[in-house]
Amino acid sequence: MKPDSDLIALQKRLLARMAHNSRSLPITRIMEVCGTHTMAIGRFGLRRVLPDNIRLISGPGCPVCVTPAGYIDQAIAIARKHGLTLAAFGDLLRVPGRTGSLETARAEGVGVEIILSPSDLFRLKKPLLFLATGFETTLAPIASVIQETVQRKEQNIFFLTSFKIVPPTLHLLLNDPEIGIDAFLLPGHVSAIIGEAAYGVLPVPSVIAGFECLSILLALDKIVSMKQDGLTGVANTYRQAVTRNGNRVAQKLIAEMLEPCDEPWRGIGPLPGCSLQLRPAYHSVDAVRVFSLPPLENENTPGCCCGDILKGKIRPFDCPLFAKSCTPDSPVGPCMVSSEGTCAAFYKYERTAP
C-alpha cells in the first residue's frame, strides 16, 4: 500500500477500536481546549465519524475569543485621546467591541498596524499601543519584547495586556455542573511551554495531543481507554513536542514579568487567577497604569451566545444568530472572527448538526 493508504488504514483501525472500547461507556463529553484543535477537528470531520456516545465539545481555547469587549473599546479610546497608533495581530482586527472594532476605527482615522511578530513594534512609527493578548504559547515572546522595551527606555511604546492561562481554567470548568466535562483533549502548543506537570491532578482523563488527524485520534483513543479502565490524570501523546516540565526558560521569563489577576473572560466573567498582568517593574509601559484605565467590565453583546459556546454549554448552530446575522463577513461575536474561533470553525466545516 502507498503511505497515504497506510495512514488511512491506521486511522480506520483507531476509530474501530474506539467504537469497540466505548460500547460500555455512557455518553462521554470530551472538551478540546485549543482553538487549533477545534479547527482541525472540523477540517478532518471527526465529530461525524466518532462513536455516537463520544461527544466533542469546544472550550475557551481561543485567546481572541475570550478577550473582553471592553478591552477593544479601551484600546480605541486611548488611541483617539492620546494620538497613538494601535498595533495588533491580525486576528484582532475585526473582533467587535461594544462600540466598534479596530477595522471600523481605522476607517474612521485611527492608526492601526497589523504585525506578525511582537518584535515588529520597534520598526513602527511611534507612539504605539500594542494589544498584547494570548495564552501561554505567545506570552514569552511578547514578554521578551516588553522587557526589551523597558531596557531600551522607550518612551512611546505601551502595552495593553489581556493574557490568559489554561491550567487553572480547566479546574474551574470542571466545577461547573452545567457543562458536564468527562475528559479533556489538552492543547499541544500551550503544553510545549508549560509541560505536562503544570496541569497538576486533573480528576478526569486528560490527554495532550498534536494537531494532525492521526495525533488527535491517538489522543481520543487514549481517553476512551482511560475511561474504560477508570483512570484519570494527564497523559501525553505528543511527546515529540511536549516534555514533562516544558520550556523552563519561557516559564522563568513569564513568572518574572507577570502576576495573576482576575480580569474577566468575554462571555464567561472573572475566573480567579486565570489571567496575568504586568508586575510593578513594568508599569512604565503598562497602558492600564500609564493611562489610569478602569477595570474591565463583564459585558456581553446582546443576543450573542459566545459565552455559552466558549464554555461548551451549546454548539454554534444552537445560537439563533449563527450563519444568519452572524457570519465571518458580519460577525456579532469574536467566536466567528478568529481563525481559531469555534463559530468560525463550525461555519467553515460543520454548519449543521450531525
Number of C-alpha atoms within 10 A of each C-alpha: 7 6 8 9 10 11 14 13 13 14 17 15 12 17 20 15 14 22 19 12 16 21 14 10 12 10 14 19 19 25 27 26 25 27 25 22 26 26 22 19 24 19 15 15 14 15 17 14 13 17 17 13 15 21 15 22 24 27 25 30 27 25 25 25 29 26 25 26 27 21 20 22 19 18 23 25 15 17 19 16 8 10 15 24 23 26 25 21 17 14 17 24 21 21 24 24 24 15 12 15 20 25 15 14 20 16 11 9 9 19 18 22 20 16 15 10 13 19 16 12 21 14 7 14 12 17 16 23 27 25 20 20 21 21 20 21 18 18 22 21 17 21 20 16 17 23 17 14 21 17 9 9 12 15 13 13 24 27 25 21 21 22 24 30 21 22 17 17 17 20 15 12 19 18 11 11 8 11 17 16 21 19 26 27 27 28 23 25 22 21 28 22 24 24 22 22 13 16 18 12 12 16 14 20 22 28 28 27 29 25 19 13 18 18 16 23 24 21 23 27 21 19 27 25 17 19 20 14 9 10 15 18 16 22 19 22 19 22 15 9 16 23 17 14 15 19 15 12 10 19 17 11 16 20 13 12 19 19 14 17 17 16 24 24 26 27 24 19 17 17 17 14 15 21 25 22 21 24 14 12 13 17 16 18 24 22 21 19 15 12 12 9 11 9 12 16 16 16 17 20 16 9 11 20 23 29 22 18 25 28 22 26 18 17 20 29 17 13 18 13 17 23 20 10 12 20 17 19 10 14 22 23 31 31 31 28 27 24 20 24 32 34 34 25 26 24 20 13 16 19 15 11 11 7
